[in-house]
Amino acid sequence: MTNRFATEPAALTMPGRRPETTPEEALAVFNKRDDLAEPLTASEVNEELDCSKRTTLRLLDQLVEDGELKEKKPGSRAKVWWVPISDTATSTVTKHRREPGREPIDEQREAQTNNRS
């Protein structure tokens, strides 16, 4: 007689246990917000996920390790995470990167000249 649960993950087959939360689900919390530039705390991410705080922290650490998120400690105990802007993104930041050798004052003068035209 074969075990019909042999191919299913243990977390799904054990009574009373909820399915394991994936890193993709944690990343989706960041991507579904209106303000993508706002960093989130672990508690804010945890409110959106059906898992323990420890699991949330593990998922956030994994996403940082995978390069999907960045993290920072703004205080002695606090920590925040955000989705980094990629180098290929067409954002204001990447559009206005300075060319090597150009000074900010050159860019200001050029902008003033273009506005007069």
DAUR-V450417 format. One record per residue. N is the residue number from 1. RES is the residue in one small letter. PHI is phi in whole degrees, 0 to 359 (* if undefined). PSI is psi as a letter, one per 30 degrees, with the letter a starting at -180 (999 if undefined). D_FIRST is the distance of its C-alpha to the first C-alpha in Angstrom with 2 decimals. Layout:
((N,RES,PHI,PSI,D_FIRST) (N,RES,PHI,PSI,D_FIRST))
This chain:
((1,m,*,k,0.00) (2,t,264,l,3.83) (3,n,277,j,6.77) (4,r,289,f,9.10) (5,f,262,g,12.01) (6,a,300,e,11.78) (7,t,266,f,14.64) (8,e,269,k,16.74) (9,p,300,k,19.53) (10,a,301,e,19.27) (11,a,296,f,22.42) (12,l,273,f,20.96) (13,t,262,f,17.86) (14,m,277,k,19.69) (15,p,299,k,21.42) (16,g,86,f,25.20) (17,r,258,k,25.44) (18,r,276,l,27.10) (19,p,299,k,26.22) (20,e,292,k,28.00) (21,t,283,k,31.49) (22,t,260,l,32.24) (23,p,300,e,35.54) (24,e,297,e,36.09) (25,e,293,e,36.15) (26,a,293,e,38.68) (27,l,295,e,40.78) (28,a,298,e,40.79) (29,v,300,e,42.62) (30,f,289,e,45.48) (31,n,283,f,45.56) (32,k,268,g,45.78) (33,r,280,l,48.98) (34,d,288,e,52.43) (35,d,257,j,54.09) (36,l,289,f,52.04) (37,a,278,f,54.62) (38,e,282,k,54.08) (39,p,288,l,51.99) (40,l,241,l,49.42) (41,t,271,l,48.64) (42,a,298,e,45.17) (43,s,296,e,45.73) (44,e,294,e,46.53) (45,v,293,e,43.39) (46,n,298,e,41.31) (47,e,300,f,42.75) (48,e,270,f,41.16) (49,l,255,l,37.68) (50,d,260,i,35.03) (51,c,205,l,34.54) (52,s,283,l,36.28) (53,k,298,e,39.63) (54,r,298,e,38.16) (55,t,295,e,35.62) (56,t,301,e,38.55) (57,l,297,e,40.61) (58,r,296,e,37.83) (59,l,295,e,37.46) (60,l,296,e,41.25) (61,d,298,e,41.58) (62,q,295,e,38.94) (63,l,293,e,40.83) (64,v,294,e,44.07) (65,e,299,e,42.60) (66,d,280,f,41.38) (67,g,84,g,44.90) (68,e,279,f,43.97) (69,l,230,l,46.03) (70,k,245,l,49.11) (71,e,225,l,49.85) (72,k,206,k,53.01) (73,k,256,j,54.12) (74,p,285,f,57.18) (75,g,221,a,57.69) (76,s,292,e,56.92) (77,r,238,f,53.54) (78,a,284,l,52.90) (79,k,214,k,50.93) (80,v,231,l,50.64) (81,w,230,l,48.60) (82,w,207,l,49.48) (83,v,274,k,48.56) (84,p,288,l,51.04) (85,i,278,k,53.24) (86,s,281,l,52.46) (87,d,293,f,55.28) (88,t,266,f,54.63) (89,a,293,k,54.80) (90,t,262,i,57.82) (91,s,248,l,58.98) (92,t,302,e,62.45) (93,v,297,e,61.77) (94,t,284,e,60.94) (95,k,293,e,63.64) (96,h,254,g,66.35) (97,r,295,k,65.55) (98,r,288,k,68.80) (99,e,285,k,69.71) (100,p,304,k,70.59) (101,g,89,f,74.26) (102,r,270,k,74.75) (103,e,264,l,76.02) (104,p,304,e,75.18) (105,i,294,e,78.87) (106,d,298,e,78.72) (107,e,294,e,75.87) (108,q,296,e,77.84) (109,r,297,e,80.94) (110,e,298,e,78.98) (111,a,296,e,77.44) (112,q,297,e,80.90) (113,t,298,e,82.33) (114,n,293,e,79.57) (115,n,289,f,80.12) (116,r,285,f,83.82) (117,s,287,999,83.26))
